[in-house]
Amino acid sequence: MSDKKERVVIVDDHPLFREGLGQLVNHDLGMEVCGEAENARDALLVIRNTSPDLAIIDITLKGSSGLELIKSIRGLSIGIPVLVLSMHEETLYAKPALRVGATGYITKDQTAEQIIQAVRPVLAGEVYLSERMTASFLKSLTSRGVRSIPRRLDRLTDRELKVLELIAGGHTTPEIAEKLKVGAGTVDTYRARLKAKMDFQNAAELQHFAIRWMHERG
């Protein structure tokens, strides 16, 4: 069994908070912090130089926005999941964060155990939101028109429907790749096609729709 630890970059403009979060990552999560930054410019340099497995980012940074940083990370050639850990209320910032490329959102007033519960699924390629925000996403999807769902599903190929089923089952990209005997990059391509054909803006909308679709199929 490999002893290789998952590597994490922390981006926050409060040194004491970075230190505390670093201790949580290194000890409670059994991972390792490979870099820190207090602003977007330094964060991009650290990420380029270290190629981490996960970036934990605050919305408010020195001289810049965490949302803009997430956009810039998505523009890099390396795919890195991003968990937003912020003091800002999730009802205001979770959806914008996921729309620009984050894969999870949690507020700083949560316990260490809750933060750990958020890190693990995001690192595994899943979307993490609180139960309240998950319900909000489902409600917004419903308000966009359930009647249009069958029409949009008709656009999907058999393989895309299979990927949608696996997403609904909570499988991560590596797990889907293994089941379908394809590369992770191919699965990412399927995910992108699903979002485009179903008119979803981000991975969270896709995942929540997939879960609701499977539930309605019974």
N, C-alpha and C positions, 0 to 999 in steps of 0.2 A: 504493500500500500504506500502511495506517495506521501511524503511529508511536506510537499509544497504547499505553502500558505497562499490564500487569496490576498491580493495586494490592493490597498485602498488609498485613495487620495482624498484629503479633507480640505474643503475650501470654505473658510469662515473668517470674518474680520475681527473676531474676538479671540485673542491668544489663549485665555484661560479655558474657553469653551473648546477650542481645538485640542488643548491638552487633555481635558476630561474625556472628550469623545475618542481621542487617540488611545487612551487607557482602556476604554470600553472595547474598542476594536481589537487591540492587541491581546487583551486578557480574556474578556468574557466571550468574544466571538472567535478567538483563536486565529485571527487573521493578522495582517501586519500593515501598518501605515507606511507607505513608501514615499509619501510626499505631502506637503501642506502649502497652502497659499491663502493670502488675505484679499486678493483681487483677481479679476478675470485674466489680466495679462500674465501674471505669474502662474496662475492655475493652468493656462494652456501650455506654458513652457514645461511645467512639471509633468503634465499628462503626456505631452509629446516625448519627454525624456524617459519616463518610467513605464508607459503603457500599462496602467493599472487595470485591475479586474472590475473596479467599481469606483465611482466618484460620488462623494457625499457633499452636497453644495447648499449653501444658504441663499435665499433670495436677495438679501441686501448685502452688498459687498462694498469695499472701499472704492469709491469712484466709478462704480459700474453696477450693472444689474445681473443677478444670477440667471435670469431668464435669457439675457443676451449670451451669457457664457454657455448655457446649455445649447443654444443654437450653434455657437462656434464649435462646441464639442461634436455635435452631429455632423459638422462639416469636415471633420477629420476623417482620415482613411481607416481609422481603427474604431471598431464599435465598442463603446463602453456604456454600460447601464448607469443611469444617474438617479440617485435618491436625493430628493430635496428635504432637508431638515431645517425648518425655519420657525421663527417666532410669529410669523404672519398667519392669520386665520386661514384654515384650509378652504373654507367656502369662498374666499376671495382669490386665492392663488393656486389651488390644486389644479383646476382645469387649465388655466393658462400655462402652467408648468408642464403638464402632460402634452399639451398641444405643441409645444416647442421641442419636445423630445425627452422629457424626464420619464422615468418608468415607475416612480413612486413618490409619495409625498407624506410627510409626517411632521407634526409640530414639536417644538422643543419642550413643551410642557408635559410630554409623555414620559413614562418611566423608562429606565434602562432596558427592562425586559421588553417593553413595547417597541423600542428602537431596534432591538435585536430581531424581533419578529418581523420588522419591516425590511431590515437589511437582507435577510436570507432569501426571501422570494425574489427581490429585485436582482440580487446577484445570480439567481437561477434563471433569470430571463422572464420572470413574471411581473405583473403589474401589482403594486401595493397601494391601497387606499384604505382609509378607515371605513367602517361599516356605514357610517352616515354619508360619506362621499360616494361610496359604491351605490347606495340607494338613490342618490341624486343623479348619478350617471344613468342608471336604469330608467329613472323617471324622464330624463331628458331624451333618451332614445325613444321611449314610448311616445312622447309628445311630438317627435319628428314624423310619426305616422307609421303605425304597425301595418296598415294596409299596403304600404309600398314594399314590405319585406319580401313577400313571395316573388314579386316582379324582379327585385334585385337578386334574389337567390337563383333565379333562372339564368343569370349571367355567369354563374360559377361553373367551372369544369368539375368533373368527378374528383380529381385530385385536390382541387381547392376546397371542395366540400369536405373531403377527408381531413384536410388540415384544419378546417373550421371545427370539426368534431373533436379533434385532438386538443385544440385550444380550449374548447368548452370543458374538456376533461381535466384541465389544469396542467397539461404537459408543457414543459419548457421546450425551447428551440432545439437543444441537443437531444432531448427525448423524442421529439417529433422526427428529427433527422434519423435517429436510430431506427425508429419504427418503419419509416418509409424507405430506409436504405439510401438516403441521399445526404449531401453535405449540408452543414448549417446555413451556408450562404444561399442554398436553394430554398431552404425553409423561409429565410428572410425575404426572398423574392416572392414566395407564395403569400407571405403576410402582407407585403406591399401591394400585391395585386388585389388581395381581399379588401384592404382598406380603400383602394381606388375604386373598385367595382361596387362596393357597398356604401361608398361616400362617407367613410369615417375619417376623422382627422388625426387619430392617434391610436396607439396600441390598447389603451384603456377602453375606448369605445368599442373596438373590435372584440376584446375579450369579454366585456360585459354583454355585448349582443350575442356572442357565441353561447354563453351560459344560459341566457334567457331563451334562445332558440332551441337549445337541447331540452330545456325544461318544458317548453310548450309542445315539443314533439312527444313528450311523455316517455 
